[in-house]
Amino acid sequence: MVDDLVSTIQSRSGDLRGLGAKVRFALGGPGDMILVDARANPVTVTRADANGSSDADCTIRMTPENLNKLINGQLNPMLAFTMGKLKVEGSMGVALKLASLLEA
């Protein structure tokens, strides 16, 4: 599932160019992390481990299923945050910008 999410986010990486930050998606398990580096040109999307992505501007914690729904427009990011399905650590501004770019 995580590899599928990496592929899906990679296919939309052009939409994330304006983010200008590193975002880590923590999806439950210790190896279930995705790092989006929108500081790089082109944007890189990779699987990450807990140690390799400590310099992320923002960490978003959610289940792989909810991330899939978020990417596909089936889950509103603000509603997910309010309901506790999505937790943000670090820059809330980066998280909000990411949400607006994913909805585009």
Backbone as CSV, one residue per row, in Angstrom:
resi,resn,N_x,N_y,N_z,CA_x,CA_y,CA_z,C_x,C_y,C_z
1,MET,0.829,-1.204,0.000,0.000,0.000,0.000,0.866,1.257,0.000
2,VAL,1.932,1.269,0.822,2.778,2.463,0.900,3.474,2.721,-0.432
3,ASP,3.939,1.664,-1.096,4.581,1.842,-2.398,3.602,2.414,-3.428
4,ASP,2.343,1.986,-3.363,1.316,2.531,-4.255,1.104,4.017,-3.990
5,LEU,1.112,4.396,-2.706,0.949,5.806,-2.349,2.123,6.639,-2.843
6,VAL,3.338,6.089,-2.726,4.529,6.793,-3.233,4.365,7.049,-4.727
7,SER,3.936,6.035,-5.468,3.731,6.180,-6.915,2.674,7.225,-7.237
8,THR,1.587,7.208,-6.476,0.508,8.168,-6.707,0.980,9.596,-6.439
9,ILE,1.703,9.782,-5.335,2.194,11.121,-5.014,3.239,11.558,-6.040
10,GLN,4.091,10.631,-6.491,5.075,10.965,-7.526,4.396,11.443,-8.798
11,SER,3.284,10.820,-9.139,2.581,11.216,-10.359,1.990,12.617,-10.239
12,ARG,1.810,13.092,-9.002,1.270,14.440,-8.776,2.339,15.412,-8.283
13,SER,3.601,15.003,-8.364,4.669,15.827,-7.799,4.766,17.202,-8.451
14,GLY,4.372,17.323,-9.701,4.367,18.627,-10.352,3.456,19.615,-9.642
15,ASP,2.361,19.106,-9.053,1.427,19.960,-8.316,2.047,20.481,-7.022
16,LEU,3.101,19.818,-6.545,3.674,20.136,-5.241,4.886,21.055,-5.326
17,ARG,5.257,21.500,-6.540,6.431,22.350,-6.704,6.364,23.613,-5.864
18,GLY,5.190,24.181,-5.715,5.035,25.436,-4.979,5.126,25.293,-3.470
19,LEU,5.246,24.085,-2.971,5.264,23.870,-1.528,6.552,24.401,-0.895
20,GLY,7.692,24.119,-1.505,8.965,24.623,-1.011,9.357,24.126,0.369
21,ALA,8.964,22.920,0.725,9.249,22.381,2.058,9.360,20.866,1.979
22,LYS,9.859,20.273,3.078,9.897,18.816,3.200,8.770,18.379,4.120
23,VAL,8.008,17.385,3.663,6.895,16.862,4.447,7.078,15.360,4.589
24,ARG,6.920,14.879,5.813,6.986,13.442,6.076,5.581,12.965,6.407
25,PHE,5.144,11.916,5.726,3.892,11.248,6.061,4.241,10.015,6.879
26,ALA,3.826,9.978,8.128,4.033,8.826,8.999,2.731,8.035,8.985
27,LEU,2.813,6.812,8.469,1.605,6.052,8.181,1.387,4.853,9.102
28,GLY,1.969,4.898,10.272,1.694,3.837,11.239,2.905,3.033,11.632
29,GLY,3.399,2.190,10.748,4.523,1.322,11.066,5.850,2.049,10.978
30,PRO,6.906,1.461,11.545,8.211,2.114,11.554,8.792,2.362,10.160
31,GLY,8.518,1.501,9.205,9.012,1.704,7.847,7.980,2.308,6.921
32,ASP,6.837,2.647,7.464,5.737,3.166,6.640,5.731,4.689,6.654
33,MET,6.772,5.263,6.043,6.874,6.716,5.964,7.193,7.120,4.542
34,ILE,6.653,8.257,4.167,6.902,8.822,2.842,7.458,10.221,3.056
35,LEU,8.526,10.545,2.344,9.110,11.874,2.426,8.919,12.575,1.089
36,VAL,8.283,13.735,1.148,8.105,14.578,-0.027,9.050,15.759,0.143
37,ASP,10.020,15.884,-0.759,10.979,16.988,-0.698,10.668,17.954,-1.832
38,ALA,9.905,18.991,-1.495,9.535,19.992,-2.499,10.543,21.127,-2.537
39,ARG,11.649,20.985,-1.786,12.767,21.929,-1.917,13.628,21.536,-3.107
40,ALA,13.604,20.230,-3.424,14.405,19.706,-4.533,13.753,20.079,-5.863
41,ASN,14.565,20.121,-6.898,14.056,20.380,-8.237,14.604,19.299,-9.155
42,PRO,13.806,18.345,-9.589,12.354,18.227,-9.384,12.019,17.709,-7.982
43,VAL,10.752,17.817,-7.639,10.254,17.330,-6.355,10.525,15.835,-6.257
44,THR,11.016,15.384,-5.097,11.254,13.952,-4.908,10.261,13.389,-3.904
45,VAL,9.838,12.174,-4.163,8.925,11.451,-3.279,9.529,10.070,-3.061
46,THR,9.870,9.759,-1.807,10.528,8.497,-1.500,9.967,7.898,-0.229
47,ARG,10.178,6.588,-0.087,9.923,5.942,1.205,11.024,6.389,2.127
48,ALA,10.698,6.592,3.375,11.696,7.068,4.330,11.643,6.222,5.585
49,ASP,12.724,6.294,6.361,12.699,5.668,7.672,12.678,6.762,8.721
50,ALA,12.537,6.377,9.956,12.393,7.358,11.033,13.617,8.256,11.158
51,ASN,14.794,7.765,10.827,16.018,8.549,10.987,16.296,9.452,9.800
52,GLY,15.967,9.005,8.608,16.357,9.716,7.404,15.549,10.952,7.090
53,SER,14.515,11.209,7.826,13.652,12.344,7.480,13.418,13.260,8.669
54,SER,14.397,13.357,9.549,14.222,14.165,10.751,14.233,15.657,10.460
55,ASP,14.666,16.068,9.272,14.698,17.492,8.950,13.439,17.968,8.221
56,ALA,12.371,17.192,8.303,11.116,17.589,7.652,10.539,18.820,8.350
57,ASP,9.959,19.716,7.558,9.312,20.909,8.107,8.019,20.553,8.813
58,CYS,7.430,19.456,8.385,6.118,19.065,8.880,5.985,17.549,8.794
59,THR,5.420,16.953,9.830,5.109,15.519,9.803,3.607,15.368,9.918
60,ILE,3.035,14.611,9.006,1.602,14.355,9.011,1.401,12.877,9.324
61,ARG,0.691,12.609,10.409,0.431,11.231,10.840,-1.007,10.858,10.486
62,MET,-1.125,9.761,9.746,-2.438,9.241,9.369,-2.280,7.823,8.858
63,THR,-3.384,7.130,8.651,-3.314,5.771,8.117,-3.095,5.826,6.601
64,PRO,-2.517,4.769,6.041,-2.366,4.727,4.584,-3.707,4.868,3.858
65,GLU,-4.749,4.268,4.426,-6.081,4.351,3.799,-6.577,5.794,3.753
66,ASN,-6.379,6.526,4.849,-6.832,7.920,4.870,-5.986,8.802,3.962
67,LEU,-4.688,8.517,3.846,-3.860,9.281,2.907,-4.342,9.037,1.485
68,ASN,-4.674,7.806,1.159,-5.195,7.496,-0.169,-6.489,8.274,-0.437
69,LYS,-7.381,8.302,0.548,-8.633,9.063,0.399,-8.353,10.550,0.238
70,LEU,-7.379,11.065,0.986,-7.023,12.479,0.907,-6.517,12.830,-0.486
71,ILE,-5.622,12.001,-1.011,-5.044,12.249,-2.334,-6.110,12.180,-3.419
72,ASN,-7.066,11.266,-3.268,-8.108,11.082,-4.280,-9.310,12.000,-4.098
73,GLY,-9.228,12.911,-3.127,-10.304,13.872,-2.927,-11.522,13.321,-2.207
74,GLN,-11.383,12.146,-1.586,-12.512,11.543,-0.876,-12.525,11.919,0.608
75,LEU,-11.481,12.641,1.057,-11.387,13.037,2.454,-10.914,14.482,2.509
76,ASN,-11.708,15.329,3.126,-11.351,16.734,3.278,-10.280,16.851,4.358
77,PRO,-9.147,17.517,4.062,-8.069,17.580,5.045,-8.462,18.289,6.347
78,MET,-9.256,19.329,6.266,-9.663,20.040,7.484,-10.598,19.175,8.329
79,LEU,-11.497,18.461,7.688,-12.398,17.558,8.397,-11.604,16.413,9.031
80,ALA,-10.636,15.876,8.286,-9.799,14.797,8.813,-9.028,15.264,10.042
81,PHE,-8.510,16.486,10.005,-7.776,17.042,11.140,-8.710,17.215,12.333
82,THR,-9.884,17.760,12.089,-10.860,17.992,13.154,-11.301,16.686,13.803
83,MET,-11.447,15.639,12.997,-11.903,14.349,13.501,-10.766,13.501,14.078
84,GLY,-9.538,14.003,14.027,-8.407,13.263,14.567,-7.865,12.184,13.638
85,LYS,-8.303,12.183,12.386,-7.807,11.193,11.424,-6.466,11.618,10.835
86,LEU,-6.077,12.849,11.099,-4.847,13.419,10.576,-4.245,14.263,11.687
87,LYS,-2.982,14.017,12.011,-2.301,14.788,13.051,-1.099,15.470,12.424
88,VAL,-0.859,16.713,12.816,0.230,17.499,12.257,1.244,17.821,13.342
89,GLU,2.506,17.560,13.042,3.608,17.955,13.913,4.502,18.882,13.102
90,GLY,4.904,19.984,13.692,5.742,20.935,12.965,4.885,22.054,12.401
91,SER,5.255,22.531,11.235,4.633,23.710,10.643,3.205,23.455,10.157
92,MET,2.258,24.072,10.815,0.864,23.982,10.384,0.680,24.709,9.056
93,GLY,1.453,25.767,8.829,1.381,26.509,7.568,1.736,25.635,6.378
94,VAL,2.769,24.809,6.535,3.172,23.887,5.467,2.066,22.867,5.227
95,ALA,1.471,22.357,6.311,0.386,21.378,6.174,-0.804,21.977,5.433
96,LEU,-1.158,23.202,5.751,-2.287,23.859,5.080,-1.982,24.104,3.600
97,LYS,-0.743,24.498,3.319,-0.355,24.723,1.924,-0.395,23.416,1.146
98,LEU,0.089,22.339,1.768,0.044,21.012,1.132,-1.390,20.603,0.846
99,ALA,-2.275,20.833,1.802,-3.686,20.476,1.619,-4.284,21.209,0.425
100,SER,-3.971,22.491,0.305,-4.528,23.262,-0.821,-3.955,22.787,-2.146
101,LEU,-2.680,22.365,-2.162,-2.072,21.872,-3.410,-2.629,20.519,-3.808
102,LEU,-2.926,19.666,-2.822,-3.485,18.349,-3.123,-4.916,18.454,-3.626
103,GLU,-5.634,19.458,-3.177,-7.036,19.615,-3.601,-7.144,20.167,-5.014
104,ALA,-6.059,20.757,-5.505,-6.108,21.407,-6.826,-6.368,20.421,-7.943
